[in-house]
Amino acid sequence: MTPIPELHAGTPFDDIDDYLQLGRLSGLTLSPDGERLVVAQAVLDEESTKYVTALWDVDVSGNRAPRRLTRGSTGESGAAFTAAGDLLFLAARPTSDDEKPPSALWCLPAGGGEARLILHRTGGVTGVRTARGADLFVVTASLMTSAVGDEEDDRIRSERKDKKVSAILHSGYPVRHWDHDLGPEVPHLLAADVPDDSDSDSTKDSDSSKGAATPKDLAPDAGAALRETSFSLSSDGTFLVTSWTKPGPLASLRSILVRIDVASGERTVLLDEANADLTDPVVSPDGTRAVYTRESDSTPDRAPRVTLQQIRFDTGEVTPVTEGWDRWPTSACWLPDGSGLVISADDGGRGPLFVVRDGSVPEQLTHDDAAYTDVQVSPDGASLFALRASYERPPHPVKVDLATGGVTELRSPAAAPELPGTLTEVTTVAHDGTALRGWLALPNGATPHAPVPMLLWIHGGPLGSWNTWSWRWCPWLMVAKGYAVLLPDPALSTGYGQEFVQRGWGRWGSEPFTDLMSVTDAAISLPEIDENRTAAMGGSFGGYMANWIAGHTDRFKAIVTHASLWALDQFGPTTDAAWYWQREMTPEMAVANSPHLFVADITTPMLVIHGDRDYRVPIGEGLRLWYELLSESGLPADYDGSTVHRFLYFPEENHWILAPQHTKVWYGVVEAFLSEHVLGESVTMPSILG
């Protein structure tokens, strides 16, 4: 385990190096007998250039200290228990002459001992699912599009590598996703029995480097249909239900639900709706039903609606689970007896858990200021385990009593960090009478006699909210520098009902903007805030709003815009999911709401940040914004080319800045830029920038 250096004085947020050393938890999973709980913790490596994840055993009773289970040099993830209690996980460990080994499937025996290789594929293995009542697993693995079998797949990959060919021929849309090119490989679903110890004997396997399992391809003809899909395996391992991507007119895609029989590979379309995406299926414990998320297609005038639906396999009957509920479900987990579900949803800046039984309205189970993820219900149905997080605490494991909603914190591999301030709420009313709110993080020592500067942080999405801890946008790093950080939820935010989303639909520059200004007005009216020293920041859609704000008010001393939309007519056709955005972004909407049309009105210094591998908001947005800021804004470059604006460019980052060394640069540049323009103080830019 990489030793964690001693912290500097103060909290872990006072120094970015201390912050980067904090352990980060994810991926909670519970064994079928309810006796073992495993979580993944990522920590910084010795070079401080990447995070390495290890699996930890967490005591379900909360008494015993966590115990580290894996120590691979490249890290482990994707843990899943088999019916026998063995722990499967993904790891990229060298097995032959791999220069950069792909992720493979490994097994850690329930009784202890060394992990053994279960399945290795040249194209890698991801997304492992296990059957709760049978020793069977299913993984996602990539094969070259034209390959028939492993041998041909290996040959094509080797030939492309040796001849340095990277060309990809496309016959459909899309051609890339998030930060990577799509093709020339496609995902496949592979099923196999979990081999026992004797199967791992190399003398019994013609190629022990491939592992002991003998997988079966469940959908060899799927092509691109399994890209970015999710699937659920029945408890007895006889079938699975998966979302299935289907191409449509005008370069569109939609998700349908498909059932695949594991033994025969027979595929049956369960549901295919022309005007909705059907995703995230979860098969019931008895295998008779499944629940799934239905997101209706949006139109220029109508926002999407997200509901939870149920389908019976014997009759095909579909019934709504949350049809009359004015919240959007974000996850669902069956109770062990199949009598109901535990679901999560955004709700008023939180992410509580709800219990819904057949025909009932969801009943709120947790009532704190936190959001819950990775829900695992105990076999006896008396409790559940989850990761809980809020703006006062990073994710940590908890146990929740299903009868009372009482929450018990379990012992975590990562201790709760001390914060440099306090969290409160700001509430106000919009121009149309709608209630508005946001979180406000105040630094210690902020008083009416010593008011502090404030940063308005705007969330992305735009269909989302500030309701849980964020390692990427962590307000406490700026609070430690003496700023108050305001995290408001304007129109389009989730957790406030369908009408709240609809208020901003197709009207990005209207209600979302005026809501942000209303909450800002409420925050700066507090005596602890210095209204004369404020700045605005945002990423993705939040960056769009930062750009819009820059062209519509000069109230802020500085604006930071990250991975932002600038020219909507340009963004719409070039993003990696153009069909989705085009449903709302008509030519008329783009003209009415595009920030670039107001560049001449920008008189506020701006820091533009963009990564070249950002395919969600392509780099062209940042490049055009930078050029037009310097050539057309109200603060143009001087004749000698100097400017108050700045452009921080990351050639190897995507929509977010993920590498620890780049995170350090990001915050260093942001702090220096804000210090100059908000505080009137000089802070040196990171010297590593040259």
N, C-alpha and C positions, 0 to 999 in steps of 0.2 A: 504494500500500500504506500502511495506517495506521501511522505511526511508533510504535514501542514505547518508552515512557518508560523512563528509567533506573530500575533496581531500588533499593529502599531497602536499608539494611544488612541482612546476614543472607541467609537463603535466600528463594526466592519464596513460601514458606509462612508467613513471619513477618509478612507484611502482605497482607491479603486483596486489595488492589488489584494487587499484584504477581502474586498467584496467578491472578487473573482475566485477566491479560495473557498467560498462557502459551498457546502455540499448541496446538490440539487436532486430531489426525489421525483420519481415517476414510476408508472407501471406496476401498480399493486396487484397481486394475484393471490388467491386463497386455494388451498388444497381441497380436494373433494370431501375429506373427512372433517374439514374445518379446524384442523389442529395446527396447520402451518400457514404462515403469511410471509410472502416474499415481496420485496420492493427493490427497485433499482436506484442506485445513488451515483451521480456523476460528480467527479472531482477533477480538478486541473492536473494535467500531467507535469512532469519535471521541467519540461521546456516552456511551460505556460502558454502553449500554442493550441491545445485542444483539450476537450474533456474526455475522460475515460470512465466508463460506467461499470460498476460491479453490482452483483446481486447480494442482498442482505436478507437474513432471516429475522423477522420481527415477531416477538412473543405475543400471541393473541390475548393473553391475560394481562399484559402490560407490566409483568413483574420482572422478567429476565431482560438483560441488556441485549440489544441487537447483535447478531453474529454475522460476520462476513462469510459468504459462501464461495465466491469466485474471485480469482486474482489474475485473470488473463491480461497480458500487456496491451491488447487492443480493445479490451472491454467486452461486456456481455449485455444482452438486452432481450426483450421479447419473451420473458419467462412464462411458462405454462405447465401446470401439473398434469401428469397422466392419471388415469383411473387408479393405478397401483401406487401413486404417490411419488413417482420419480419426477424430477424437475427437468423439463426441456428448456433450452435457451439457445439464442443465436450468438455466434461469436465468429470473428474473422481470424482464425488461428491457422498458421501455415501447416499444410498437410503434405506438401511435396516440394516443388520448386517454385511455388507461387511467389512472385515479387510483391504483389498486393493481393493477398488471398481474399476471395469473396466470403461473404457471411455464410456460415454453415450451421447445421443443427446439431447440438450436443445434448447429452443426457447426464445428469447428476443423480446417481442412484439414491433412493429414499433411505437406504441403510447406511449411507456414507461411502467414501471411496473417491477415486478420481473420475472426472468427467470423461465420457467416451463419445467418439464421433458417431452420429446417427445418420446424417445425410449431408453430402457435399455435392454441389453442382457448380459447374464452371461459371454460370451466370448468377450465382448467389441464391440464397433462400431468405424469404421474409414471411411475416404474417402467420406464425404458427398458431393453430387452434387444435385443442385436444377434446376428445369425447369424455364426458364425465363418467360414463358407465361402461366404457370399452377401451381397450388399449389400442387406440387408433388416433392418428393425427393427420392434419391437412396443412400444407404450407403453400405459399405462393413462390414460384420460381420462374425465372425468365429464360426463354429459349429464342434463338434467332427465328425470324418470321418464316423463312423458307426451309428451316431444318425439320427433318423427319427423324426424330430420335436423338439420343445424346451424342452418338458418334459424329453425325453430321453437324450438330450444333458445335461441338468442339472444333471440328475442321474449319468451319466458317469463321469462328472467332479467331482461331490461330492464323488463318490466312489474312484476315483484316489487320490483325496486329502486326504480323511479319511484313506485310506490304504497306503498312501505315495508311490504310484506307479508312476514312471517317465519313464518307458520303452516305447519305440516306435517301432512298427513293420513297416518296409518300404517294398514297392514293386516296387519302382522306384527311379529315381535320379532327383534332388539332395536330400540330407538328412538334410542340414542346409544352412542358408543364413546369410551372414554378421556377426551377433553376436548371432543368436538364432537358436535353433533346429526347423526343420520343422515337423509338425505333433505333436500329432495325430489329430489336428484340421485343417480344410481347410476353406478358405474364401468363402462366399456366397454374392450375390448381393440381397439386400432387398429393395423393393419399397413400398412407402406408401404416402397417401395424407397427407398434412400438416393439423393437427387437429386445430380447432379454440378453443377459450378459454373455451367454454362450454364442449368440449370433455375432458378437463383435470380434470373435477370434479370427484373425487375419487368414488362418489356414482354411476357413470356410467361406471366404469371400474372394472372388476372382480379382477384385480391385478394392482392397481395404481402404484406399484413400478416398473412396466414394462413400464410405460408411456402411453400416450393417443393414439399414432399411432398404427395402425394394419398393420404390414408389410406383404408383399408377397414375397416369395422366387422366384426370376426370373430364377435361374439355379440350382435347387436342386441336379442335377446329375453332377455338374461341377467337383467335386473332386478337384484335385490340379490345374486345368486349370486356375484359377483366381489368383493364387499366383503371386505377383509382376506385376500385370497388371494395365492398366489405361483405363478409360472409359469416354465417353462424352454423355450427355443426350440431346435429342432434345428439342427445345424451347417449344413445346407443350406437352412434357412429354409422348409422345406415344411410344417412342422407345429409345434405347441407342445403341451405338456402342462401343465395348470393344476389347482390345487385349485379346488373348486367347492362353494360353501356350499349346503347343502340343508336346508330346514326340516323339523323332526320334531315328534313329539307333545309336549304340555306345554311349549310355547314353547321348544323346544330347537333347536339347530343342530348339524349335523355336516358334515365336509368329505369329499368324494369326489374321485376323480381323473377328469379329462376330457381327451380329446385333440381338438384342433381343427385341421382342415386349413386352411392359410392361403389357398390358391387358391379353394377352394369354400366355406369356412366350415362344412363338414360337421362335426358334433360327435358324438363317440362316448364313451360312458361306459366307462372302463377298469376302474375298481374302485369298488364301493359296498359298504361294510361297515356293518352296522347297529350295531355296538358298538365302533367305532373312528373316529378322525379321521385322514385321510390327507392329508399336506401336504408342502410343500417338494420337489416333484419335480425331478430333474436328469436330463436326457436324455443317453444315452451318446454318445460322439463319432461312432459309426457309425449312430446313429439307430435301433438295433434294440431298445433297452431303456431303462428309466429306473429310478433308485432313488428312494425316497421315505421319509418319516418316518411311521411308524405309531404313534399313541398310543392305547392301549386305553382305553375308557371306564372311569372309576372307579365304585365303588359305595360305600356307607357303610362297608363293611368291607375294600375292596380298593383299594389305590393304583393309579394308572395305570402302565403300563409302556410305555416308549418304545424302539422298535427301528427299524432300517433294513431295508427290504425292496426286492426287485427284481422288476420285471415285464417279461416279454418281450412285445413287441407282436404277434408273429406267432401265438403260441399262447395268450397270456393267462396263461401259467404264472407264478406268484408264488413266489419263494424267499426265505428269510430271509438277510440279510447279516450281522446281528449278533445273531441269536436267542439264542445261548448265551453272549453276552458280558454281564457284569454291570455295564455302564455305559450311560448314555443318550447316543447320538450327538447332537451339536448342529449339525453341518454335514457336507456331503459334496461332494467334487470328484473327477471322473473323472481317471484317468491318461490321457494322450493316445491310447494304443493300446487303451484300453478293457479292459485286463487287470485292473484293480483300481481302488481308490478311496483317496483321502486323506480321513480323517474326523477331526473334533475331538470331544472329550467332556470334561465335568467329571471330574476325577480327583484326589481328595485335596487339595483346595484349589488345584489347578492346572487348566490347560486344554490338555493336550498334543495333539499330532497323532499319528495312527496310520495305518498303511498296511494295507489288507485286500485280498487278492487272492481270486479265485474259490474259495470253499469253505474259506478259511483263517480262523484267528482273528486279529483285529486285532493288529498288531505295533506297539508303541510306537516312534515315530520321534524325538520330542524328549523330553529328560529334564531340562529346567531347571525353575525355579519360576515359569514364565510360562504365559499363555494365548494361543492363536493364533486369529486371525480373518482373514477376507477372503482365503482361500487361493486362489492362482493357480498352476497347474502350468505349467512351461515346455513349449513344443512338443516338445522333444527328450526330455522325461520324466526329465531328469537332476536337476532341482532344482525347487523351488517358491518362491514369494514370498508373504509374509504380513505382517500387522501383529502384532507381539508386544507384550504388556503384562504387567505384574505389579504387586504393591504397592510395588515399588521403582522402577518406570519406567512412564510413560504409553505409549500405543501408538506404535510406531515401526517402520519397514519393515525386514525382514530377508530373507535368502536362505537356504534350507535345502537341504542336499545330500540327495537322496532315497536315496542308497546308504548314507551314513554317519550321517545325522541331524545333521551339523555345521551350526552356525548362524553366518552371517556378517551382521553388522549393516551396513546400507546408510546412506548419508548422508541425513539427515532434514531437512526444513524446520524442525522443532522440536528444539532442543537438549534433552538430558536435564537436568532441573532438579536442583539440589543438594537433598538431603533434610536435614531437621533432626533426624534420628535414625536408628535401625537397626531392621531387621525380623528377628524370630525366630519360632520356633514354640513353642506350648504343647501338651503332650499329657497325657492322663489317661485314666481308665477310668470308664464310667458305672456306675450302681448294678447294672445287669444284666450287667456285664462287657464291654460294647461299647466298643471303642476310640474315643476322642474327640480332636479336635485343633482348633487355631485359630491364626491369625496374631496376633502381638503386636508393635505398633510402639512402640518405646521412645525417648524423647527423649534427645538427647545430654546427658551429664552425670548420667544416672540411675545411682546407685550404692547399695550397701547403706547407705552413710553419708548418702546424700541421696535417700531413696525418694520416688517421685513418685505423685501421684493417678492413678487409672485410670478410664477410661470403657469400659463394656461396650457394644459396638455390635452390634445384632442385624439380620441381613439379612432382606430381604423375600422374596416369592415365593408361598408358602413353599418351592416347589420350585426351589431355587437354592443358591448357595454364595458365600462370599467367595473368589474365585479370580482376580480381575483388577482392574486400576486402575479407580477410579470418580471421575469429575469431580464428581459430585453429592455423594457421601459420601466425601470425601477425608480419611483419618485424619491425614494430615500437617499439616493446618491446626490440629488440636487438639494434636498432638505439639509443634508449634512454640510452643504456649501452656504447655507443661510437663506435659501429660498423657500417660500411656501409653494406647494404644487397643487393646482386645482385640476380635478379629474371629473368633468361634467359629462352627463349623458343627454345630448340634444335629440331632437326629432331624428328618426331612423334607428335609434337605439332600441335594443331588445330588452325585455323585462318590464315593460310598462304597458303592454297591451297592443293589439293589432292597430288601433287607431293612431297610436303614438308613432308607429312605423309609417303608417299611411300619410301622416302629416308632412313628412319630408320626401315622400316618394316622387321622383322626377322633379323635385324642387330643392336640390342640394344647396343652392345659394340663397334660399329663402328661410324657412323655419329652422333648419339646422344652424344657420348663421345667426339668426336673431336669438335663438335659444342659447347659444354659446355666449353671446353678448349679455343676455339677461343674467345668466349664472355668474359671469364675470363681474357684472355690476354688483350682485349680491355679495360676492366674495370681497371685493375691494372696499365695500362699505364697512367691513369689520375693522375695528381699531387696530388689530394686529397687522394689517396689511398696508403697505405703502403704495397707494394708488398711482403714484408718479413713477414707479419703477416696476414695470410689467413687461412680459414677453409672451409670445405664443409659439407653441411647438406641436407638431403632429407628424404621423407617418402613414403612408398609404392613403386611405380616404382622409385620415387626419392631416396628411400633407396637402391633400386637395383643399381642405378647409383652411389650412394655414395660408395657402396661395390665395384663396378667395378673400380671406381676412386682409391680406396685404394690399389687395386692390380696392378694398371697401372701407378701410378705416386706418387712421394713423395713430391710434390710441396706444399702440405697443411700441416699445423702444427697439425691439428686435424680433425677428421671426425665424424659426428653424423649420425647414420643410424637408422631410425624409421620404424617399421613394414615392414621390407625389405625382398625382395626375395634374397636368397643366393644360393641355389642349385636348378637349374631349373628343373632337372629331378625329384626332390622330390616335388617341388612346383606344377608342372603341374597337377599331378593326385590327389593332396590333397586339392587344393583350392575349394571354394564352387561352382565354375562354371567351372569345369575342361574342359568341352566340348568346351567352348569359347576359352580358352587359347591354347588348343591342336591344334586348326586350324592353329596357327602360330608356336607353340612351338614343332616342330618335334625333334626327337632325335638328328639330326644333328645340328639344331639351338641351342638346349640346350647345346651341347658340345662346340659349338663355342662361346657362350655368357654367360656361367655360371660363376659368380664371384668366387665360391668356388674353382674352379680349379687353382686360382691364389693366394690362401691364403698364400703360402710361400713367396710371394713378398710383403706382407703388412708389412710396417715398420712405419706406422703412427698410433698414438694412436687413438682408436676408442671407441665411446660411443654407445652401442647397446641398443635400446629401443623396447620393445614389450609388447603387451597385450595378456593375455591368451584367451580372448574371441574373438580374431581376427580369423575369419573363411575365410576371403578373402586371407590373407597371414598367414597361420596357424603358431602357436607358434613354431612348429618344425623347421621353418626357423631360428628363433631367437636362439633357443637352440643349433642348429647345428653350427650356426655362432659363438656363444660364445665359444663352446667347441673347434672348430677348430682354432679360434683366439689364444686361450691359448695353444693349443698343436702343432700347425703347422705354425703359422705366423712367419714373420721375427722378431717379437718382442714377443717371447714366455715368459711365466711366468718364474720367477726365481725359483731356487730350493726350496725356501721357500714358493712358491705359489703366491707371490706378482706379480702384473701386472699393467701396465699403462692403460690397457683397463678397461672399466666399462660396467656393464649390469644393466639397469634400467628396472625392471619387474613390470607390473601392473596386478595382478591376476583377477581383475574385469573389466578391460577396453577392448574395442574392437580394430578395426583397427585404430581408433583415440582415443585420451584421452579427454573424455567429462566432467567428474566430475570436478567442479571448484577447489576443493582441490587438485586433481591430476594434473590439469593444472598448478597450482602453483608449485607443486613439479617438474613437467617436466621442466619448464623454470628455476627453481632454480638449478637443476642438470646440465642442459645444460650450464647455465652461469658459474657455478663453473668449469666445465670441460674445457670450452673454455678459461676461464681466466688463468687456470693453463698452458695450452699448447700453446695458441696463444699469450697471454699477458705476460706470465711468472709471473703472480700474483696469490696469494693464496686467494680464496674465499671459505668460509665454505659451505659445502653441507647442505641442509635443515636439521635442527636438528630433525624434525619429522620422518626422516628415521631411527633414532636410532643410 
